[in-house]
């Protein structure tokens, strides 16, 4: 006798791509959805000669912490800075005031320079412009930047919004730059969009992933 | 009428331990899915071990293009007979040889200050990339702990960025090490080796996680 197995369309639920089969909240039927876990991927954006990469959905009160991961960010132009800014109006404007600190470690391939320094020209004192999160990126084929940015409780309407990032890059002059930035967006409005951009040219390639932490 | 219940092997999918039943990415079949975006791949526990190696394809280790970001966690690593720095080297030939050129920077903070530590960086060096300075074997209560992120090790386009944050007790002081750099190779990194600069890893645990791509 042939063995019949239950196939995807034999279940009393509408199939949804990449979603798990779960019991519903009343435990009296099926539903589809994401599995629970402490670190949940919300969205992924891949650059393709992009002047900006903006996350305009998924930043709300669902999570108290959001993590952005930068993977092989590669600029079209040489010796350019990588930026972040925030929005309180869904991405119509990216101009939230921020106060930040900026320090970095550097070391070049010939060992002629090795330093840690506070970069007073790169921090922001309640300015609404962009915040640099990685400096002096190189555009050689093998050069890129990688790192992480944490954003805490963006939906709060009580507190300012703290963030901290660490982004490392192989700079245009063949050195490692490890940039450490921390600060707060000085607003009690909910932040609901984040934009990453580049000083000049485009983000030729690279991936940015946004996760929520439960 | 008797009710027939479906069993675990009644579904048209290969069961995977501890995973959930899920629809595939086309919503036209079943697949299995684990919870959370951070997936534990492998745990290695030291027992007077000269090295702890994670080699793609060996002993259930995955270190390839399955994940864009890998995270190693170090828990209570303690040397056996020597006071020694703890660090790593990588391989591009599945562990046949370790020692690919690295350029890196090194910050350390301690109770009372922060400084660049030129003894912990590399300038195109192929030796051990330190994650911490000396951990003392004679002080049973001391160990090193921390995290190492490795970005997109399988890339054949870009150098491979890494960043570590680790701490150690140093007699009566506490020291945190913040290191970052790149493996200066466009070959895929497929193995990583951890060890003390001298002696063995008496005890401790290293865990390898993958951060999901989707």
Interface residues (C-beta under 8 A of the other chain):
Chain A: X5 X6 X7 X8 X15 X16 X17 X18 X19 X20 X21 X22 X32 X35 X36 X37 X38 X39 X40 X41 X44 X69 X71 X72 X74 X105 X106 X107 X108 X109 X110 X111 X114 X115 X116 X141 X142 X143 X144 X145 X146 X147 X148 X166 X168 X169 X170 X174 X175 X176 X177 X178 X180 X207 X209 X211
Chain B: X6 X10 X11 X12 X20 X21 X22 X23 X24 X25 X26 X27 X28 X29 X30 X33 X34 X35 X36 X37 X38 X68 X69 X103 X104 X105 X106 X107 X114 X115 X116 X118 X121 X122 X123 X124 X149 X151 X152 X155 X157 X158 X159 X161 X162 X163 X178 X180 X181 X182 X184 X186 X211 X212 X213 X214
